[in-house]
Amino acid sequence: MLDKIKAIEEELKRTPYNKATEHHIGRLKAKLAKLKEELRKRSSQKAKKTGIRKSGDATVALVGFPSVGKSTLLNKLTNARSEVGAYDFTTLEVVPGMLEYKGARIQLLDLPGLIKGASSGRGMGREVLSIVRSADLILIVSDVFNAHNLDVLFRELYEAGIRLNENEPQVKIKVKDRGGIRISSTVKLTKISESTIREILREYRIHNAEVTIREDVTIDRFIDAILGNRKYVKAIKVINKIDLVDEDYLKNIKKMHSDAIYISAEKGTNIDMLKEAIFKSLDFIRVYMKPQGKKADLKEPMILRRGATIEDVCLKIHRDLRDNFRYAQVWGKSVKFNGQRVGLDHVVEDGDIITIVARKR
C-alpha cells in the first residue's frame, strides 16, 4: 500500500494543474485519499489505548517535536509535574494537568513528541494522533531552533485527518438509489468543475446522489466532505525558548511565524498572554444557575462552549436532570423576554441566567 501511495504522490508532483489535467488530478487525489484513509484505519486499530479521560470544561493537546519544552510549559500553566529533561522523548506517556483560568477548568495534555512519519505510526505516532483528534484545541509547540520545520508537524496532522483552523466544507452529499448525480451550487465554482466532481464521486462508487455546494470548494475539500471523518479544530502556534536567542534571530523567526505567541516557559515570559489566548480560542461562554424561588448564583458561573444548549446545561449538572426535564426558564440575551420558558434544544448565550424545572421523582 505504501508503494501505491508513493507512486500516486510522484505522479501528482509530475502533473501540472490546468483545465486539461483537472479530471486526472481529481481522480488521483481521490485514490490517494482512499489509500491513506485505509492506512490510517489500520494504524488506528493497532494503536494502544492510553486510558486518558477527558475532564474539565475543555481539553487542550500540546503537540510538538521532542524536547521543545512542552513539559516545562505544562508545569508552568498547570499543577502537573511532567518530567523535564534535555534529551529526546523524555515524555513517554501522556501527562495531564489542569489550568484554572477565569472560572474555567481546562485540561492540558503533554504528549510525546511527534516526528516525521508520525501519521504512519513512527515514534508512538498512532497513539499521539488519536489523542490529538479528541482535543478541543491544539497548541503547536516549537522552540526557536526548530520553528523553520513546523511545516513537518502541520503535514503529519493533515495526513492524520486533522484540519487546523478550518471550517467544515459547505458541501452536502445525499446518496440516493437512482437518478444519477445532481449538482447544485449557491456560488460560482472556480476551483473544481462539475465534471471533476462526478469523476471523484465515481472513484468512491457514488453514482446516484444530490450534491449541494455552498462554497467555492477545492478538490481536497470536496474529498474531505465525501470522507466525512476529518477533525476540524482550532490551533495556536507557540514558539518557546525565546530567552536563548538575541533580538535579530528572534526577528527573523517572527517574519516566518507572525501569528505565533512567543514565550519562555522556563522564565515565564508571556505565559499570561498564552492563557488568555487559550481561553479565547476555546470560545467559552458563562451562564448562571438560578434555583426555583431563589436568587441566581452570580459568583460561580457554569462554563460552556458557544453553541451549547439547555440539554448541555442539564448534562453538566447530572444526567437525571435531562431525563426528568420539564422546561427551563431563561433570563438573558438568548430569549425574547426574561423568564421565557424554553426546551432542551434552546441555545444559550453568554451571561444567561437559567432555572431548570424537572419532574418530581
Helices and strands as residue ranges (DSSP letters): H 2-14, H 22-46, E 58-64, H 70-77, E 95-101, E 104-110, G 118-120, G 122-124, H 125-132, E 137-143, G 147-149, H 150-159, E 162-164, E 171-175, E 181-185, H 194-203, E 209-213, H 219-227, E 231-240, G 242-244, H 247-256, E 261-262, H 271-281, E 284-289, E 302-305, H 310-317, H 319-323, E 325-331, E 340-342, E 353-358
